[in-house]
Amino acid sequence: MKKILVIDDSSLFRTFMKTQLEEYGFEVIEGINGLDGLTKMRNQLPDLIIMEYYLSRKGALELLKAKKMNPNTKGIPVVIACNDINREKIVSVANYNVKKFLAKPIKIDLLLQTVSETLNVKIAVDDTPCSLDAHLNDKILFIEIAKGFNREKISLLKYKIAELLKLHKIASPRILILLTDITYRDEDQSKLETLLQSISETVTSHDNIKILTVSEKIREVLSGNLYYRDIEVVKSLEKAIDGLLGKRGLEEMTAEKSNVHESLLSSAVDDNANSTVHLNFQDESRLGGDFASGEKKYRIAAVDDDIIVQALIRKTFDGYDWPVTTFGDGRDFLKDFHADDFDLIFLDLMMPDVNGFAVLKFLKENDVEIPVIVLSALSRKESVMKALDFGIKSYMIKPLKPEGLIAKTKEILTAMF
């Protein structure tokens, strides 16, 4: 059995890695910081080390130098995960048997591919096309799955939920599961049960969970399930929100209420598009660290033709003294674009001239890794679902609130996945 040492200050990340990799037959050893990782590396001699670049007690470079000096550990391959990969970091570890850098947020399929290639073992990954996103909008935790059920992506969900609830300090969430553009197969039953199990663990009662779908097959499967048949399945967004928030709940959530549920239920996604997963992990050791202290000035681009939205974003981040550059449309943004100019982009999809989709296409074709948060009205759900295939990190529903912008930015900029 191959042994993998995972060194990271975040217990949530280590727990995920242990659970995920053990499913594929690996023995996983946890290092809670750089010093602990070095000790376990020397004592247990793993076949592979997966480590965060920023570690407490002993930094990555110090650990790698100590590893190289020991003839027993010198040859162990290393994979490094890091939020901000640059040439300087890559060059600094070039002589320490580092096989690969994985950019955070990490893509689970790339992680498993890297482990497979490095250890020369085969890992059978579920390749079911699937777009999955979990986000908190005001008072409701939305969990959206499109195309199909993917085992690896569903297994990540409970960690994302834990991250969001901790970040927003929510003890008992109200959860809406949207299965509005999904193909259900008989072999998906176990995946659906895993999904519901992860969600049910976070609520005090199934009354706080609603499922929005038009699939009679999903409704039939759930009605026959002893554990989950009391979860209400609805076809109308208005009914789901009413059930979770009470009457007028939907009116409080969005200013654009016309044809909302029709837009959600008619979401059209290209079946041949590359699937992406939009799930984050929180690095507990640095949560609220340089983000709140002002040690780093994150540079933000706000691309929206609404000057009120531009002003709101600019004012929101004035308190952090972060520079916000505003653009009226995609053409203005792309005219003198340089990838090093920004750390985060807020992007409206519906703009005159060059819209948000053209911007997303440009960023994807040029391998630009800047996190993008899409701004959208709830009634434009179809557009949001299409945007997911461009690898956006998350999206926010208009109208926007300053506290929501801060929470979402914190979530994205401190993400591990």
Disulfide bonds with the S-S distance in Angstrom:
none
